[in-house]
Every structure is written in structure tokens, then in C-alpha cells.
């Protein structure tokens, strides 16, 4: 699923590892999400949205191909 | 909910290495009882080596995931799929072995009851998981 996690992370000058630590997942998981290889669970998607202060549907786009 | 600020969900990094070592000791004991101590020592060496590899490979995500201390939701999903794949591989191997046995004029033992166990375990898991979810 397309998402803008990478853009939001870059806006805050965060490394993947820092975001991973904040979310309680591995750096590779953040990398996989950013590259649309892994769709996070609902709890992780909500945690990411809350962390960046944006609605979940703004962060993840299920319409994009 | 995701526990923030804690890194990947962690288990003990010692569980799998110690499990490997324990399995090695079990192989040694069984082989010793069966009159093949050399084979048992070889098995113990292999399993201890696996344990050491797991313990020493802390920088690799794969090793940490296998070990348990670097496991998060993505790796748990990978683990689930890998487990399903290995189960499927075993079942296919059992079916082939059973067919070969039957075609050779044998009864198909012990592959028949192993296949029955796999089938019953699958059905039981379906019923229980459906009930719980």
C-alpha cells in the first residue's frame, strides 16, 4: 500500500532507526513500509499516524497503484 | 497497541541457542541409548554450532528474528508464513513417501498415521482459530 511515511520522516529529519525505536519495530520494518513491501498492522498504522500527527487515511493510500 | 520507545518486541536472545543445545543433548542421549554414541556426538556438535551461530549473529535481522529478540510484527508474519511453508513441504513429502510405500506393496506405515495427524491437527486448528476469532 502506498504511503508517505518516508516524506513525513524526512520532514522531521528522522533516521529510519529512530522512527523504528519510537514505534517498537525494527529498522527493516520501517524500510519495508516506506518501500510499499509491507503493509503494517492497524495498531502500527495508527501509532505511525499519531506519531506524525496526521490521519491514518492521509498517511496510507489504498487507492494508489 | 504498539509499545513506543522500546525497539522491536523482544524475547530472550538465549532461548533458541539454549534450545538448540538442549536438542543436541537429546540427540546425544537418544543416540547413546540406541548404541550410536558417535552419531550422537556429531548431532550435539551440529546443534551446538547452530546455537553458537544464533548467539553470535546479533547484527543480522534474520538471526535476531530467528532468535526471538529482534522479532516485531513484520518478522512474526514472515515466521508464520515460513512455518506454513515448512508444514506444507513436510505434508507433500509425507504424501509422496506414502504413495511410494503403497505402490511398493507395503502398508504405508508410518506415513499414514503421520498424514492423519497432520490432517487432524489442521482441522482442529481451523475449528479453534475460527472459534477464537
N, CA and C atoms of all chains as a GROMACS GRO file, in nm:
protein
  594
    1UNK      N    1   0.084  -0.120   0.000
    1UNK     CA    2   0.000   0.000   0.000
    1UNK      C    3   0.087   0.125   0.000
    2UNK      N    4   0.054   0.218  -0.088
    2UNK     CA    5   0.130   0.342  -0.096
    2UNK      C    6   0.116   0.421   0.035
    3UNK      N    7   0.223   0.489   0.070
    3UNK     CA    8   0.218   0.572   0.192
    3UNK      C    9   0.321   0.683   0.182
    4UNK      N   10   0.308   0.780   0.272
    4UNK     CA   11   0.404   0.890   0.272
    4UNK      C   12   0.488   0.894   0.400
    5UNK      N   13   0.513   0.776   0.454
    5UNK     CA   14   0.593   0.767   0.576
    5UNK      C   15   0.733   0.824   0.553
    6UNK      N   16   0.792   0.793   0.439
    6UNK     CA   17   0.927   0.841   0.411
    6UNK      C   18   0.930   0.996   0.409
    7UNK      N   19   0.829   1.055   0.344
    7UNK     CA   20   0.825   1.201   0.334
    7UNK      C   21   0.806   1.264   0.472
    8UNK      N   22   0.716   1.208   0.551
    8UNK     CA   23   0.692   1.262   0.685
    8UNK      C   24   0.815   1.246   0.774
    9UNK      N   25   0.882   1.135   0.760
    9UNK     CA   26   1.004   1.111   0.839
    9UNK      C   27   1.113   1.210   0.798
   10UNK      N   28   1.123   1.232   0.666
   10UNK     CA   29   1.226   1.324   0.616
   10UNK      C   30   1.198   1.467   0.663
   11UNK      N   31   1.070   1.504   0.667
   11UNK     CA   32   1.034   1.639   0.715
   11UNK      C   33   1.084   1.664   0.856
   12UNK      N   34   1.087   1.558   0.934
   12UNK     CA   35   1.129   1.571   1.075
   12UNK      C   36   1.274   1.532   1.096
   13UNK      N   37   1.345   1.511   0.987
   13UNK     CA   38   1.488   1.475   0.994
   13UNK      C   39   1.514   1.354   1.084
   14UNK      N   40   1.426   1.256   1.069
   14UNK     CA   41   1.442   1.135   1.150
   14UNK      C   42   1.509   1.027   1.066
   15UNK      N   43   1.596   0.950   1.128
   15UNK     CA   44   1.651   0.832   1.062
   15UNK      C   45   1.550   0.718   1.077
   16UNK      N   46   1.560   0.620   0.986
   16UNK     CA   47   1.469   0.505   0.996
   16UNK      C   48   1.481   0.437   1.133
   17UNK      N   49   1.602   0.429   1.183
   17UNK     CA   50   1.624   0.364   1.312
   17UNK      C   51   1.555   0.437   1.426
   18UNK      N   52   1.557   0.570   1.420
   18UNK     CA   53   1.491   0.649   1.525
   18UNK      C   54   1.340   0.627   1.523
   19UNK      N   55   1.283   0.628   1.403
   19UNK     CA   56   1.139   0.603   1.392
   19UNK      C   57   1.107   0.460   1.437
   20UNK      N   58   1.194   0.367   1.398
   20UNK     CA   59   1.174   0.227   1.436
   20UNK      C   60   1.173   0.213   1.588
   21UNK      N   61   1.269   0.278   1.655
   21UNK     CA   62   1.274   0.272   1.801
   21UNK      C   63   1.147   0.331   1.862
   22UNK      N   64   1.101   0.442   1.804
   22UNK     CA   65   0.981   0.507   1.858
   22UNK      C   66   0.857   0.419   1.840
   23UNK      N   67   0.857   0.338   1.734
   23UNK     CA   68   0.741   0.254   1.705
   23UNK      C   69   0.752   0.114   1.764
   24UNK      N   70   0.869   0.080   1.814
   24UNK     CA   71   0.887  -0.053   1.870
   24UNK      C   72   0.897  -0.161   1.766
   25UNK      N   73   0.952  -0.126   1.648
   25UNK     CA   74   0.973  -0.225   1.542
   25UNK      C   75   1.117  -0.214   1.494
   26UNK      N   76   1.156  -0.300   1.401
   26UNK     CA   77   1.293  -0.297   1.350
   26UNK      C   78   1.306  -0.190   1.241
   27UNK      N   79   1.431  -0.149   1.218
   27UNK     CA   80   1.457  -0.051   1.112
   27UNK      C   81   1.414  -0.108   0.977
   28UNK      N   82   1.436  -0.238   0.959
   28UNK     CA   83   1.399  -0.303   0.833
   28UNK      C   84   1.248  -0.299   0.809
   29UNK      N   85   1.170  -0.302   0.917
   29UNK     CA   86   1.024  -0.294   0.902
   29UNK      C   87   0.984  -0.156   0.852
   30UNK      N   88   1.046  -0.051   0.907
   30UNK     CA   89   1.019   0.085   0.859
   30UNK      C   90   1.058   0.096   0.712
   31UNK      N   91   1.172   0.040   0.677
   31UNK     CA   92   1.218   0.043   0.538
   31UNK      C   93   1.120  -0.029   0.446
   32UNK      N   94   1.070  -0.143   0.490
   32UNK     CA   95   0.974  -0.219   0.409
   32UNK      C   96   0.844  -0.143   0.392
   33UNK      N   97   0.799  -0.074   0.497
   33UNK     CA   98   0.676   0.006   0.487
   33UNK      C   99   0.697   0.119   0.387
   34UNK      N  100   0.810   0.187   0.398
   34UNK     CA  101   0.837   0.301   0.310
   34UNK      C  102   0.845   0.258   0.164
   35UNK      N  103   0.892   0.137   0.140
   35UNK     CA  104   0.905   0.088   0.003
   35UNK      C  105   0.782   0.008  -0.043
   36UNK      N  106   0.673   0.018   0.033
   36UNK     CA  107   0.546  -0.048  -0.002
   36UNK      C  108   0.557  -0.200  -0.013
   37UNK      N  109   0.655  -0.255   0.058
   37UNK     CA  110   0.668  -0.401   0.056
   37UNK      C  111   0.589  -0.465   0.170
   38UNK      N  112   0.564  -0.387   0.274
   38UNK     CA  113   0.494  -0.441   0.390
   38UNK      C  114   0.384  -0.344   0.432
   39UNK      N  115   0.262  -0.397   0.443
   39UNK     CA  116   0.150  -0.317   0.494
   39UNK      C  117   0.142  -0.339   0.644
   40UNK      N  118   0.158  -0.232   0.722
   40UNK     CA  119   0.162  -0.250   0.868
   40UNK      C  120   0.026  -0.291   0.923
   41UNK      N  121   0.028  -0.347   1.044
   41UNK     CA  122  -0.097  -0.380   1.112
   41UNK      C  123  -0.170  -0.250   1.145
   42UNK      N  124  -0.297  -0.262   1.178
   42UNK     CA  125  -0.376  -0.144   1.213
   42UNK      C  126  -0.317  -0.072   1.335
   43UNK      N  127  -0.277  -0.144   1.442
   43UNK     CA  128  -0.216  -0.073   1.555
   43UNK      C  129  -0.090   0.004   1.517
   44UNK      N  130  -0.006  -0.055   1.430
   44UNK     CA  131   0.116   0.015   1.391
   44UNK      C  132   0.084   0.134   1.300
   45UNK      N  133  -0.014   0.117   1.212
   45UNK     CA  134  -0.054   0.228   1.124
   45UNK      C  135  -0.107   0.345   1.207
   46UNK      N  136  -0.188   0.314   1.308
   46UNK     CA  137  -0.242   0.419   1.395
   46UNK      C  138  -0.129   0.485   1.475
   47UNK      N  139  -0.038   0.402   1.524
   47UNK     CA  140   0.075   0.458   1.601
   47UNK      C  141   0.159   0.551   1.514
   48UNK      N  142   0.182   0.512   1.390
   48UNK     CA  143   0.259   0.598   1.298
   48UNK      C  144   0.185   0.729   1.273
   49UNK      N  145   0.054   0.718   1.248
   49UNK     CA  146  -0.025   0.839   1.220
   49UNK      C  147  -0.025   0.932   1.341
   50UNK      N  148  -0.040   0.875   1.460
   50UNK     CA  149  -0.039   0.957   1.582
   50UNK      C  150   0.098   1.022   1.602
   51UNK      N  151   0.200   0.946   1.573
   51UNK     CA  152   0.337   0.997   1.592
   51UNK      C  153   0.360   1.120   1.505
   52UNK      N  154   0.310   1.113   1.380
   52UNK     CA  155   0.331   1.224   1.287
   52UNK      C  156   0.217   1.326   1.293
   53UNK      N  157   0.114   1.297   1.370
   53UNK     CA  158   0.004   1.392   1.386
   53UNK      C  159  -0.080   1.410   1.262
   54UNK      N  160  -0.098   1.302   1.187
   54UNK     CA  161  -0.182   1.308   1.067
   54UNK      C  162  -0.285   1.195   1.072
   55UNK      N  163  -0.397   1.210   1.002
   55UNK     CA  164  -0.493   1.099   0.997
   55UNK      C  165  -0.433   0.978   0.923
   56UNK      N  166  -0.477   0.860   0.963
   56UNK     CA  167  -0.425   0.737   0.901
   56UNK      C  168  -0.449   0.738   0.750
   57UNK      N  169  -0.569   0.783   0.710
   57UNK     CA  170  -0.601   0.778   0.566
   57UNK      C  171  -0.519   0.880   0.487
   58UNK      N  172  -0.460   0.976   0.557
   58UNK     CA  173  -0.372   1.070   0.487
   58UNK      C  174  -0.233   1.007   0.469
   59UNK      N  175  -0.199   0.921   0.561
   59UNK     CA  176  -0.068   0.857   0.556
   59UNK      C  177  -0.066   0.738   0.459
   60UNK      N  178  -0.175   0.663   0.455
   60UNK     CA  179  -0.182   0.545   0.369
   60UNK      C  180  -0.289   0.564   0.263
   61UNK      N  181  -0.256   0.527   0.140
   61UNK     CA  182  -0.349   0.545   0.029
   61UNK      C  183  -0.379   0.410  -0.035
   62UNK      N  184  -0.497   0.357  -0.007
   62UNK     CA  185  -0.532   0.225  -0.062
   62UNK      C  186  -0.580   0.233  -0.206
   63UNK      N  187  -0.595   0.355  -0.261
   63UNK     CA  188  -0.639   0.370  -0.398
   63UNK      C  189  -0.521   0.371  -0.495
   64UNK      N  190  -0.406   0.419  -0.445
   64UNK     CA  191  -0.289   0.435  -0.534
   64UNK      C  192  -0.237   0.300  -0.578
   65UNK      N  193  -0.186   0.296  -0.700
   65UNK     CA  194  -0.128   0.172  -0.754
   65UNK      C  195   0.021   0.191  -0.774
   66UNK      N  196  -0.168  -0.256   2.121
   66UNK     CA  197  -0.112  -0.128   2.080
   66UNK      C  198   0.040  -0.136   2.077
   67UNK      N  199   0.100  -0.057   1.991
   67UNK     CA  200   0.245  -0.058   1.980
   67UNK      C  201   0.305   0.006   2.105
   68UNK      N  202   0.399  -0.062   2.164
   68UNK     CA  203   0.469  -0.005   2.279
   68UNK      C  204   0.579   0.084   2.225
   69UNK      N  205   0.570   0.213   2.250
   69UNK     CA  206   0.665   0.305   2.187
   69UNK      C  207   0.793   0.316   2.268
   70UNK      N  208   0.901   0.341   2.194
   70UNK     CA  209   1.030   0.368   2.256
   70UNK      C  210   1.100   0.246   2.310
   71UNK      N  211   1.058   0.128   2.267
   71UNK     CA  212   1.116   0.008   2.324
   71UNK      C  213   1.195  -0.075   2.224
   72UNK      N  214   1.205  -0.030   2.098
   72UNK     CA  215   1.270  -0.112   1.995
   72UNK      C  216   1.180  -0.227   1.961
   73UNK      N  217   1.227  -0.319   1.874
   73UNK     CA  218   1.145  -0.433   1.836
   73UNK      C  219   1.102  -0.515   1.957
   74UNK      N  220   0.982  -0.574   1.945
   74UNK     CA  221   0.936  -0.662   2.053
   74UNK      C  222   1.040  -0.768   2.079
   75UNK      N  223   1.075  -0.788   2.202
   75UNK     CA  224   1.190  -0.873   2.230
   75UNK      C  225   1.154  -0.997   2.308
   76UNK      N  226   1.220  -1.106   2.274
   76UNK     CA  227   1.220  -1.224   2.356
   76UNK      C  228   1.363  -1.239   2.404
   77UNK      N  229   1.392  -1.346   2.473
   77UNK     CA  230   1.529  -1.364   2.520
   77UNK      C  231   1.617  -1.412   2.407
   78UNK      N  232   1.736  -1.356   2.397
   78UNK     CA  233   1.828  -1.399   2.292
   78UNK      C  234   1.892  -1.533   2.326
   79UNK      N  235   1.865  -1.581   2.446
   79UNK     CA  236   1.926  -1.708   2.490
   79UNK      C  237   1.836  -1.828   2.462
   80UNK      N  238   1.706  -1.804   2.436
   80UNK     CA  239   1.614  -1.918   2.427
   80UNK      C  240   1.652  -2.014   2.314
   81UNK      N  241   1.664  -1.961   2.191
   81UNK     CA  242   1.691  -2.050   2.077
   81UNK      C  243   1.829  -2.117   2.085
   82UNK      N  244   1.936  -2.042   2.123
   82UNK     CA  245   2.066  -2.109   2.138
   82UNK      C  246   2.060  -2.222   2.242
   83UNK      N  247   1.992  -2.195   2.355
   83UNK     CA  248   1.983  -2.299   2.459
   83UNK      C  249   1.893  -2.413   2.414
   84UNK      N  250   1.789  -2.380   2.335
   84UNK     CA  251   1.701  -2.485   2.280
   84UNK      C  252   1.781  -2.575   2.186
   85UNK      N  253   1.865  -2.512   2.102
   85UNK     CA  254   1.950  -2.589   2.010
   85UNK      C  255   2.042  -2.682   2.087
   86UNK      N  256   2.104  -2.626   2.192
   86UNK     CA  257   2.194  -2.708   2.274
   86UNK      C  258   2.118  -2.822   2.340
   87UNK      N  259   2.000  -2.791   2.393
   87UNK     CA  260   1.917  -2.894   2.458
   87UNK      C  261   1.879  -3.004   2.361
   88UNK      N  262   1.847  -2.964   2.237
   88UNK     CA  263   1.812  -3.063   2.135
   88UNK      C  264   1.933  -3.150   2.102
   89UNK      N  265   2.051  -3.085   2.100
   89UNK     CA  266   2.175  -3.160   2.077
   89UNK      C  267   2.198  -3.263   2.185
   90UNK      N  268   2.173  -3.224   2.311
   90UNK     CA  269   2.189  -3.319   2.423
   90UNK      C  270   2.088  -3.433   2.409
   91UNK      N  271   1.965  -3.400   2.366
   91UNK     CA  272   1.862  -3.504   2.347
   91UNK      C  273   1.905  -3.600   2.236
   92UNK      N  274   1.964  -3.546   2.129
   92UNK     CA  275   2.011  -3.632   2.018
   92UNK      C  276   2.122  -3.724   2.068
   93UNK      N  277   2.215  -3.665   2.146
   93UNK     CA  278   2.326  -3.745   2.202
   93UNK      C  279   2.271  -3.856   2.291
   94UNK      N  280   2.177  -3.821   2.379
   94UNK     CA  281   2.121  -3.920   2.471
   94UNK      C  282   2.051  -4.033   2.396
   95UNK      N  283   1.966  -3.993   2.298
   95UNK     CA  284   1.892  -4.095   2.222
   95UNK      C  285   1.988  -4.184   2.143
   96UNK      N  286   2.089  -4.122   2.082
   96UNK     CA  287   2.185  -4.200   2.002
   96UNK      C  288   2.267  -4.292   2.091
   97UNK      N  289   2.300  -4.242   2.209
   97UNK     CA  290   2.379  -4.323   2.304
   97UNK      C  291   2.298  -4.446   2.346
   98UNK      N  292   2.172  -4.422   2.381
   98UNK     CA  293   2.083  -4.533   2.420
   98UNK      C  294   2.069  -4.632   2.304
   99UNK      N  295   2.063  -4.578   2.181
   99UNK     CA  296   2.048  -4.662   2.063
   99UNK      C  297   2.177  -4.728   2.017
  100UNK      N  298   2.286  -4.703   2.089
  100UNK     CA  299   2.413  -4.768   2.056
  100UNK      C  300   2.494  -4.698   1.949
  101UNK      N  301   2.466  -4.570   1.926
  101UNK     CA  302   2.544  -4.494   1.827
  101UNK      C  303   2.595  -4.363   1.887
  102UNK      N  304   2.685  -4.373   1.986
  102UNK     CA  305   2.731  -4.251   2.053
  102UNK      C  306   2.804  -4.153   1.959
  103UNK      N  307   2.871  -4.209   1.857
  103UNK     CA  308   2.942  -4.122   1.761
  103UNK      C  309   2.845  -4.032   1.686
  104UNK      N  310   2.737  -4.092   1.643
  104UNK     CA  311   2.634  -4.014   1.573
  104UNK      C  312   2.575  -3.908   1.665
  105UNK      N  313   2.558  -3.945   1.792
  105UNK     CA  314   2.504  -3.851   1.890
  105UNK      C  315   2.597  -3.734   1.912
  106UNK      N  316   2.729  -3.764   1.922
  106UNK     CA  317   2.827  -3.656   1.940
  106UNK      C  318   2.827  -3.562   1.819
  107UNK      N  319   2.814  -3.622   1.700
  107UNK     CA  320   2.806  -3.541   1.577
  107UNK      C  321   2.683  -3.450   1.582
  108UNK      N  322   2.570  -3.508   1.622
  108UNK     CA  323   2.446  -3.430   1.632
  108UNK      C  324   2.458  -3.317   1.734
  109UNK      N  325   2.520  -3.350   1.848
  109UNK     CA  326   2.540  -3.248   1.951
  109UNK      C  327   2.628  -3.135   1.898
  110UNK      N  328   2.733  -3.173   1.824
  110UNK     CA  329   2.823  -3.072   1.767
  110UNK      C  330   2.751  -2.980   1.670
  111UNK      N  331   2.669  -3.040   1.583
  111UNK     CA  332   2.594  -2.961   1.484
  111UNK      C  333   2.498  -2.865   1.554
  112UNK      N  334   2.424  -2.918   1.652
  112UNK     CA  335   2.324  -2.835   1.720
  112UNK      C  336   2.391  -2.726   1.805
  113UNK      N  337   2.505  -2.760   1.868
  113UNK     CA  338   2.578  -2.659   1.946
  113UNK      C  339   2.630  -2.550   1.852
  114UNK      N  340   2.674  -2.592   1.733
  114UNK     CA  341   2.721  -2.495   1.632
  114UNK      C  342   2.609  -2.402   1.590
  115UNK      N  343   2.490  -2.458   1.569
  115UNK     CA  344   2.373  -2.375   1.535
  115UNK      C  345   2.345  -2.275   1.647
  116UNK      N  346   2.352  -2.323   1.770
  116UNK     CA  347   2.328  -2.236   1.884
  116UNK      C  348   2.428  -2.122   1.891
  117UNK      N  349   2.555  -2.154   1.867
  117UNK     CA  350   2.660  -2.052   1.869
  117UNK      C  351   2.639  -1.950   1.757
  118UNK      N  352   2.601  -2.000   1.640
  118UNK     CA  353   2.574  -1.912   1.526
  118UNK      C  354   2.462  -1.814   1.560
  119UNK      N  355   2.357  -1.865   1.622
  119UNK     CA  356   2.244  -1.779   1.661
  119UNK      C  357   2.288  -1.675   1.764
  120UNK      N  358   2.373  -1.719   1.856
  120UNK     CA  359   2.417  -1.630   1.962
  120UNK      C  360   2.511  -1.522   1.910
  121UNK      N  361   2.595  -1.559   1.812
  121UNK     CA  362   2.699  -1.467   1.765
  121UNK      C  363   2.649  -1.373   1.655
  122UNK      N  364   2.539  -1.409   1.590
  122UNK     CA  365   2.497  -1.331   1.473
  122UNK      C  366   2.401  -1.219   1.505
  123UNK      N  367   2.429  -1.145   1.610
  123UNK     CA  368   2.335  -1.044   1.659
  123UNK      C  369   2.310  -0.927   1.567
  124UNK      N  370   2.396  -0.903   1.470
  124UNK     CA  371   2.376  -0.787   1.382
  124UNK      C  372   2.278  -0.815   1.269
  125UNK      N  373   2.259  -0.942   1.238
  125UNK     CA  374   2.170  -0.979   1.128
  125UNK      C  375   2.025  -0.980   1.175
  126UNK      N  376   1.937  -0.914   1.096
  126UNK     CA  377   1.794  -0.914   1.132
  126UNK      C  378   1.739  -1.056   1.129
  127UNK      N  379   1.785  -1.133   1.029
  127UNK     CA  380   1.736  -1.271   1.016
  127UNK      C  381   1.772  -1.352   1.140
  128UNK      N  382   1.898  -1.340   1.184
  128UNK     CA  383   1.940  -1.415   1.302
  128UNK      C  384   1.863  -1.369   1.426
  129UNK      N  385   1.849  -1.236   1.441
  129UNK     CA  386   1.778  -1.185   1.559
  129UNK      C  387   1.631  -1.225   1.556
  130UNK      N  388   1.574  -1.231   1.435
  130UNK     CA  389   1.436  -1.274   1.423
  130UNK      C  390   1.420  -1.421   1.457
  131UNK      N  391   1.512  -1.502   1.406
  131UNK     CA  392   1.508  -1.645   1.438
  131UNK      C  393   1.527  -1.668   1.587
  132UNK      N  394   1.615  -1.585   1.645
  132UNK     CA  395   1.649  -1.599   1.786
  132UNK      C  396   1.532  -1.554   1.874
  133UNK      N  397   1.460  -1.454   1.826
  133UNK     CA  398   1.343  -1.408   1.900
  133UNK      C  399   1.357  -1.269   1.958
  134UNK      N  400   1.479  -1.220   1.976
  134UNK     CA  401   1.494  -1.091   2.042
  134UNK      C  402   1.481  -0.973   1.947
  135UNK      N  403   1.471  -0.999   1.815
  135UNK     CA  404   1.454  -0.889   1.721
  135UNK      C  405   1.324  -0.904   1.644
  136UNK      N  406   1.228  -0.968   1.706
  136UNK     CA  407   1.105  -1.003   1.634
  136UNK      C  408   0.998  -0.896   1.654
  137UNK      N  409   0.953  -0.841   1.544
  137UNK     CA  410   0.840  -0.747   1.550
  137UNK      C  411   0.726  -0.804   1.468
  138UNK      N  412   0.622  -0.722   1.441
  138UNK     CA  413   0.504  -0.777   1.373
  138UNK      C  414   0.535  -0.826   1.232
  139UNK      N  415   0.627  -0.756   1.162
  139UNK     CA  416   0.663  -0.800   1.027
  139UNK      C  417   0.734  -0.934   1.031
  140UNK      N  418   0.828  -0.949   1.124
  140UNK     CA  419   0.900  -1.076   1.131
  140UNK      C  420   0.808  -1.187   1.180
  141UNK      N  421   0.712  -1.154   1.268
  141UNK     CA  422   0.615  -1.254   1.312
  141UNK      C  423   0.534  -1.306   1.193
  142UNK      N  424   0.500  -1.215   1.100
  142UNK     CA  425   0.426  -1.255   0.979
  142UNK      C  426   0.515  -1.343   0.890
  143UNK      N  427   0.643  -1.302   0.877
  143UNK     CA  428   0.737  -1.383   0.799
  143UNK      C  429   0.749  -1.522   0.861
  144UNK      N  430   0.760  -1.526   0.994
  144UNK     CA  431   0.774  -1.653   1.065
  144UNK      C  432   0.652  -1.742   1.043
  145UNK      N  433   0.533  -1.680   1.047
  145UNK     CA  434   0.408  -1.755   1.028
  145UNK      C  435   0.405  -1.817   0.888
  146UNK      N  436   0.442  -1.739   0.788
  146UNK     CA  437   0.440  -1.789   0.651
  146UNK      C  438   0.546  -1.897   0.629
  147UNK      N  439   0.663  -1.875   0.690
  147UNK     CA  440   0.770  -1.975   0.678
  147UNK      C  441   0.728  -2.106   0.744
  148UNK      N  442   0.660  -2.094   0.859
  148UNK     CA  443   0.613  -2.214   0.930
  148UNK      C  444   0.509  -2.287   0.844
  149UNK      N  445   0.418  -2.212   0.785
  149UNK     CA  446   0.316  -2.274   0.698
  149UNK      C  447   0.382  -2.342   0.579
  150UNK      N  448   0.483  -2.276   0.522
  150UNK     CA  449   0.552  -2.334   0.406
  150UNK      C  450   0.624  -2.463   0.444
  151UNK      N  451   0.692  -2.461   0.560
  151UNK     CA  452   0.764  -2.583   0.600
  151UNK      C  453   0.665  -2.695   0.631
  152UNK      N  454   0.549  -2.661   0.691
  152UNK     CA  455   0.447  -2.762   0.716
  152UNK      C  456   0.396  -2.823   0.587
  153UNK      N  457   0.374  -2.736   0.488
  153UNK     CA  458   0.327  -2.783   0.358
  153UNK      C  459   0.431  -2.874   0.292
  154UNK      N  460   0.558  -2.835   0.304
  154UNK     CA  461   0.666  -2.916   0.245
  154UNK      C  462   0.668  -3.055   0.309
  155UNK      N  463   0.653  -3.059   0.442
  155UNK     CA  464   0.654  -3.188   0.512
  155UNK      C  465   0.534  -3.273   0.468
  156UNK      N  466   0.418  -3.211   0.457
  156UNK     CA  467   0.297  -3.286   0.417
  156UNK      C  468   0.311  -3.341   0.275
  157UNK      N  469   0.365  -3.260   0.184
  157UNK     CA  470   0.387  -3.308   0.046
  157UNK      C  471   0.486  -3.425   0.047
  158UNK      N  472   0.593  -3.411   0.126
  158UNK     CA  473   0.692  -3.520   0.135
  158UNK      C  474   0.627  -3.647   0.191
  159UNK      N  475   0.540  -3.630   0.292
  159UNK     CA  476   0.472  -3.747   0.351
  159UNK      C  477   0.379  -3.814   0.250
  160UNK      N  478   0.307  -3.732   0.173
  160UNK     CA  479   0.216  -3.790   0.072
  160UNK      C  480   0.296  -3.869  -0.030
  161UNK      N  481   0.407  -3.811  -0.078
  161UNK     CA  482   0.490  -3.881  -0.178
  161UNK      C  483   0.545  -4.010  -0.119
  162UNK      N  484   0.596  -4.002   0.005
  162UNK     CA  485   0.653  -4.121   0.069
  162UNK      C  486   0.545  -4.228   0.088
  163UNK      N  487   0.425  -4.186   0.129
  163UNK     CA  488   0.315  -4.281   0.149
  163UNK      C  489   0.276  -4.348   0.016
  164UNK      N  490   0.267  -4.269  -0.090
  164UNK     CA  491   0.233  -4.325  -0.221
  164UNK      C  492   0.338  -4.424  -0.269
  165UNK      N  493   0.466  -4.389  -0.247
  165UNK     CA  494   0.575  -4.479  -0.287
  165UNK      C  495   0.566  -4.610  -0.210
  166UNK      N  496   0.540  -4.599  -0.079
  166UNK     CA  497   0.527  -4.719   0.005
  166UNK      C  498   0.412  -4.808  -0.043
  167UNK      N  499   0.298  -4.745  -0.067
  167UNK     CA  500   0.180  -4.822  -0.111
  167UNK      C  501   0.205  -4.885  -0.248
  168UNK      N  502   0.267  -4.809  -0.337
  168UNK     CA  503   0.296  -4.860  -0.472
  168UNK      C  504   0.397  -4.974  -0.467
  169UNK      N  505   0.479  -4.977  -0.361
  169UNK     CA  506   0.579  -5.084  -0.346
  169UNK      C  507   0.520  -5.208  -0.279
  170UNK      N  508   0.391  -5.203  -0.250
  170UNK     CA  509   0.326  -5.319  -0.189
  170UNK      C  510   0.330  -5.319  -0.038
  171UNK      N  511   0.374  -5.208   0.022
  171UNK     CA  512   0.378  -5.201   0.168
  171UNK      C  513   0.251  -5.135   0.221
  172UNK      N  514   0.242  -5.132   0.354
  172UNK     CA  515   0.118  -5.082   0.416
  172UNK      C  516   0.108  -4.929   0.414
  173UNK      N  517   0.221  -4.865   0.398
  173UNK     CA  518   0.219  -4.719   0.405
  173UNK      C  519   0.255  -4.665   0.542
  174UNK      N  520   0.278  -4.757   0.639
  174UNK     CA  521   0.319  -4.715   0.773
  174UNK      C  522   0.464  -4.667   0.768
  175UNK      N  523   0.509  -4.568   0.843
  175UNK     CA  524   0.428  -4.491   0.938
  175UNK      C  525   0.369  -4.364   0.877
  176UNK      N  526   0.380  -4.353   0.744
  176UNK     CA  527   0.338  -4.226   0.682
  176UNK      C  528   0.188  -4.204   0.692
  177UNK      N  529   0.112  -4.314   0.700
  177UNK     CA  530  -0.034  -4.297   0.706
  177UNK      C  531  -0.078  -4.225   0.832
  178UNK      N  532  -0.025  -4.269   0.947
  178UNK     CA  533  -0.070  -4.203   1.071
  178UNK      C  534  -0.008  -4.065   1.087
  179UNK      N  535   0.110  -4.044   1.026
  179UNK     CA  536   0.167  -3.908   1.029
  179UNK      C  537   0.079  -3.813   0.947
  180UNK      N  538   0.033  -3.860   0.831
  180UNK     CA  539  -0.056  -3.779   0.748
  180UNK      C  540  -0.189  -3.755   0.818
  181UNK      N  541  -0.239  -3.859   0.886
  181UNK     CA  542  -0.365  -3.844   0.959
  181UNK      C  543  -0.347  -3.740   1.071
  182UNK      N  544  -0.232  -3.745   1.139
  182UNK     CA  545  -0.205  -3.647   1.245
  182UNK      C  546  -0.203  -3.505   1.189
  183UNK      N  547  -0.137  -3.490   1.073
  183UNK     CA  548  -0.130  -3.357   1.010
  183UNK      C  549  -0.270  -3.308   0.973
  184UNK      N  550  -0.349  -3.396   0.914
  184UNK     CA  551  -0.484  -3.358   0.873
  184UNK      C  552  -0.571  -3.321   0.991
  185UNK      N  553  -0.565  -3.403   1.098
  185UNK     CA  554  -0.646  -3.375   1.216
  185UNK      C  555  -0.600  -3.246   1.285
  186UNK      N  556  -0.468  -3.226   1.291
  186UNK     CA  557  -0.416  -3.105   1.354
  186UNK      C  558  -0.462  -2.981   1.277
  187UNK      N  559  -0.462  -2.992   1.145
  187UNK     CA  560  -0.507  -2.879   1.062
  187UNK      C  561  -0.655  -2.849   1.088
  188UNK      N  562  -0.737  -2.955   1.088
  188UNK     CA  563  -0.881  -2.935   1.110
  188UNK      C  564  -0.908  -2.877   1.249
  189UNK      N  565  -0.836  -2.930   1.349
  189UNK     CA  566  -0.852  -2.882   1.487
  189UNK      C  567  -0.813  -2.734   1.495
  190UNK      N  568  -0.703  -2.699   1.430
  190UNK     CA  569  -0.658  -2.559   1.431
  190UNK      C  570  -0.760  -2.468   1.365
  191UNK      N  571  -0.817  -2.514   1.253
  191UNK     CA  572  -0.920  -2.434   1.184
  191UNK      C  573  -1.039  -2.409   1.277
  192UNK      N  574  -1.086  -2.516   1.341
  192UNK     CA  575  -1.203  -2.504   1.429
  192UNK      C  576  -1.172  -2.410   1.546
  193UNK      N  577  -1.057  -2.431   1.611
  193UNK     CA  578  -1.023  -2.349   1.728
  193UNK      C  579  -1.001  -2.203   1.690
  194UNK      N  580  -0.928  -2.181   1.580
  194UNK     CA  581  -0.898  -2.043   1.539
  194UNK      C  582  -1.026  -1.971   1.496
  195UNK      N  583  -1.114  -2.044   1.429
  195UNK     CA  584  -1.239  -1.983   1.386
  195UNK      C  585  -1.325  -1.947   1.508
  196UNK      N  586  -1.320  -2.034   1.608
  196UNK     CA  587  -1.397  -2.010   1.730
  196UNK      C  588  -1.341  -1.889   1.807
  197UNK      N  589  -1.211  -1.875   1.808
  197UNK     CA  590  -1.148  -1.767   1.884
  197UNK      C  591  -1.155  -1.634   1.813
  198UNK      N  592  -1.169  -1.635   1.680
  198UNK     CA  593  -1.167  -1.508   1.606
  198UNK      C  594  -1.303  -1.472   1.551
   0.00000   0.00000   0.00000
